[in-house]
Amino acid sequence: MLALLALAGCGTAETGAGGVRAESLCPSKAPRYGEVPRERPTATADAPRPPGTPTPVPSSTGTARDGVRITRTYAGAIDEEGVCRSGSLTAEFEVTNPAAHDMTYTVLFDATGYTGASRIVGPVGPGRTVHGRVAMSRGYGDTAGGTSVSLLSVRSVPSAEAPAPGGPCPASGVRVYADEGDAAMGLRVVGLHLENCGKQPYAVDGRPELEIIDAEHERVQGVKLVPSAEVAQLGGPPDVVRPLTLQPGERALSGIVWRNTVQAVGGAVNAPYLRVRARAGAAPVVLTPELDLGTTGRLGVEAWRKQG
């Protein structure tokens, strides 16, 4: 599981005769950054910096994809207790939203010899640029690491449709979110969770309504939604459609199941997003199960059942 870290840089990366050499320079008092990156009107390398912030140098990778760009790297980090982590690597980045509405981004970072890191950024307004920092710790057993940070993936969903597994209850009165899922021998299973966090009973009848969305945020055509048993027998309670009413505080569970087999003629379907409605007419939530459907053309869907 990629760790979510919010650490401030405490050093600079300098170029030496043998390549990029990282020095750890821990100031007595380093600035602290919150979980949500600060928003600035424009991105500029000459913008004023908080007192005590070390002068950064350009990232050796210049990595950029899907609106996210790594702008600086540091060797070391200051944790939230003010302790210097000399075995860490910190990157500054910026996220620019080209869409006409607010977007929320999930960004996965990587660096050789370090643990990965993820950061959720948003909402980012239309045409706005948000700046932030992320740090990675030295991987277990690694005695040396590089100084280049790369972007493993960038996913973005409309902020109005972003999942809210925690925090204040959404205006709809229910939460819809996905778990991490499981994969074995080409079979993928991801749980879909529904929680009534509102003050009124919430009724569902059957299976959630789903739309498969590709990386360009377009709906994928030609994939058939079928009962989960038509893809795989998962065990557990029978997959039976029945009316269900959740009282405030109660939860329900559904799920999706698919195989990534590639056998038929034609292109394989890879779609990162899934737009989910708990019932017909419900407010949509866009999840990111990373659907690699191969050429099967099917996605199995379980009926909602109450969780104890």
Disulfide bonds with the S-S distance in Angstrom:
Cys26-Cys84 1.87
Cys169-Cys197 2.03
